[in-house]
Amino acid sequence: MAPQINLLGHQSWAETTYSLLREYPEFDETPHIDTAIDYISWPNPAGLYCKSYCPLHPDIHKVVFALVDELMDVCEAEYFHAGMDEVFYIGDDKCPRCSGRDKAELFAGEVTKISNHLDLKNRRLMIWGDRLIDGKTTGVGLWEGSYNNTHRAVDMIPKNVFICDWHYDHAELTSVYFAMKGFDVATSPWNNPKMAATQLTNMVDFRRQSNPVMQKHFQGIITTVWSGAESFMNSYYDPKTYKITAPETEHMPQNPGGDARTLKFLMEEFKKLNE
């Protein structure tokens, strides 16, 4: 088990600001942007997708690390997932602490601070890999990669950070990039079994074709589920889910039960690998 709390980014969703910034509004990287007013839809003039906390606020880590420690103790876990994906607000020009600073250094500093805190109790950090990929140069775009220059942080963070390399529409080969940088990495599909099949084949091939130093970095597959637990479990145990013949797509509404089919498919494929 690897408990997860979204750190840095994903501190809001649409018009709703989440608990951390509601209780501690002084931690908000962009307090001049109001989710209830500025979020109309995506995209919007404010560039508001999700809010972030300010990584340089002097009190932020007292609060978030207390939450992390409590969760880790209760779960008796060795790995902690901090999210840190899709961080669009970082180093805002109006932030009195972050304005003018290198966004890659800000991102790397937060990753390092979290990793160092976990190290104190021999725990390990996991994060999503998208902010460490140059979305423009690679062509993966602003969701699966960074358009705000955080990608250079890949050379500034501890090598023991575990990277979850998510891609849902295409079987991008960025896991090789992370492994060559010295990170342990797992590919993360979502709700497209055909895509997951390619990603699994790629991961197996990466290990088979690599030297011993590189092999150990290719850690396999960590699939994702972005639906509520109840709806996912209902889909997973409903035989009708596995009779759906509609084209697999990247969007859940057009692909009902796709996440359940993907997980079940991967479990069956893993069994075959061990036969």
N, C-alpha and C positions, 0 to 999 in steps of 0.2 A: 504494500500500500504506500502510495506517495500522496499525502495530502496537498491540496492546492489552495492558495489565496492569490488573487490578482494583485500584484505589487506594481507600483509606478503607474501603469496605464489601466484602462478599463475601470475607472472609478465612477463611471456613469454609464447609462444606456438610454439612448433617445432623450426623452424629456426628464428622465429620472436621475438625480444625483444620488450616489450610493452612500451608505452609512458613514464611511470614514470622513468624507468631505462635508457631510451634513453635520456631524458631531464636531469636526475640527475644520471649519471653513478656512482657517489660516493656512492649512496645508495645500490649498488649491493652487496649482500652477497658473491657472487662468481665471481668477476670481471675477474678472470683468466680463466673462462669458457666462450667461445664464442658460442652463439647459432647458428650462421651462419656456424661455423666450427664443433663444437662438437656434434650437434644434427644430427645424421645420421638417426636413427630410434629409437624406443624403444624396448628393452633396449639398452644402449650404454655405452662405457667404462667410460664416464664422469658421469654417473648416472643422466644425464640431462633429466628431464621431464619438469618441469617449474622452472624458476628462482624465487628467493625470494629477498625481500629487507632486509637489516640488521636492526633488531628491536632496536639495541643499537646505531645507528647513531644519533648524537645529533640534526640533523636537519630534520630527516624523518617525525616526527609528525607535524611539522609546515606546511609541504606540504600536507600530506594526510588528516589531520584534517580540513584543509581549504576546501578541496574537499568534505569531508563528510558533513561539516556544510552547505555548499552551496546547496548540493543536498537535504539535509534534509529540509532546509528552503523552497526551491522551491516546494518540494513535500508535505510540511506540514505534515510530517510523525512522528510517535511516535516510530517506530521500524526501525532499520537499520541492514542489513545483510552484514557482513564483509567477507563472504566466509570462508577463512582460512582452506580449505580442501587440502589434498594431498601435504602437505608441506614436501618436501624431503630435501631441502637445509635449514638447520638451525644449528647454532653453528658450522659453517665450520672451519676446522683446520687452514685455511689460513686467516680467518677474524681477523684483529687486535683487534676487540672489543669482538667478540663472542667465539673465540677459547678457548677450554677447559672448557667452561661453560656447566652447566647442560641443556640439550635441553628441558626438561620438564619445567624448571624454565624460560627459554627464551620464550617458547610458552605461558606459563601462564602469564608472565609479559606483553607480548604484548596484550593478551586478556584482561587482567585487565586494562591496560592503555586505551584501546579503550572503554571498558565498563565505566570506570570512566569519560572519556571525555563526553560520551553520557549522563551520569547521571546528568551532570551540567545543562542540559536542559530537564531533566525528559524524556529522550529517552532510549530505551532499545536495547541491542545488541543481534543479532541472529548470530549463526555460524553453519557450518556443524560439525557433531560430530565425524568424522572418526579419527582425530588426538588424540582424547581422549579415544580411544579404543585400547587395546593391541592386535594387529593383530595376533601375534604368539600364545598367550595363548588361544584366542577365536577361532582361525582358520579362521577368516574372511579375512586374507591376508593383503598385504601392501597398498591396495587402500582404502578399507573400514575400515582399522585399521592402527595403527602405528607400524613400525619396527624400528624406531629410538628413541624410549623411550620418546616421547612426551606424551604418554598416562597418565603418572603420574600427568600431569597438571590438570586432572579432579578434584583433591583434593586441587588445589591451586587457582582456579578462582572463581569469585563471583557467588553466587547461582542464581542471577537474569538473568544470561545469558541463552537465549533460544536456545535449541539444536535442530537442524534439522538432524535427524538420517537417513541418506540415505543408502538404500540397494536396489539393482536392480535385483540381481540374486536369492537371497534367502530371505525369510521373517525372518531375524535374530531378536532375541528377546532383542536386546540391549537397546530398549526404557525403558525396566524395569530397567536395570542397571542405566541409567541416572536418572530415577525417584527416585530410591533408594538413589542416591547421592544428591537428593534435587533439581534437575533441572526440569523446564518445558520442555517437549519434544514433538515433532511431528515426525511421521514416514514419510519418503520421498521416494516414488517409482518413477519409470520413465516410461518405455514404455511397460510394461507387465501387461495387465489387470488382468490376473489370479493371478499373484503375488500380485498386488495391492489389490485384493479381500481378500487374506489371511492377508495382512497387516492391512486392515481395520477391519476385524473380530478380529484380535489380539488386536488392539487398543480398540475396544468396550469391549472386554472381560477383558482387563486390568482394565478399569474403573469400570466395573460391579463388579469385584472380589476384588477390593482394598478397603481399609479403606478410610475414608474421607480425611485424610492427603495426601495419595498417589494419590487418584482420581484426584485431581486438577492438578497434574503434567502431566497427559496424555492428551495432547492438540489436538490430532487428526492427520490429514493427511495434509501434504504440498507436493503436487506432483511436479515433475520437468519436464522441457521441455528443451532439449539440441539441438534443431534445430533452424534455423533462424525463425523470426516471420512470414515472408511471407510463407515459406514452411509449417510451422505449421498451419497457418490459412487456407491455401489451403487444407491441409489434413482434418482439423477439419470440414470444410463446404462441403467437397466432399462426397456425399453418397457412392461412391465406396470404400472409406476408411473403412467403417463399414461392407463391404461384403468380405474383405480379409480373407481367411481361412488358410493362411500359419501359421505354428507354431509360437507362441509368443517366441521371443528370447531376449537376453539382448542387442543385437547390432542393432542399427537403420538401417544400410543398409540391414540387413536380415529381418527387421520388419517394413516395410514402414507404416507410419501412426500410429505406436504403441503408441506414446505419446498422440496423439489426441484421440485414442480409450480409453486409460487409463483415461484421464481426463474426457471424457464424461461418461464413466462407473462410476467413482467415484461420479460425480455429481448426477447421477441417484440413486446411492446407498444412498447418503446423504439424498435425498428426502424421501426415504423409511424409514430412521431412524426417521424422524420427523412426519411420518404419525400416 
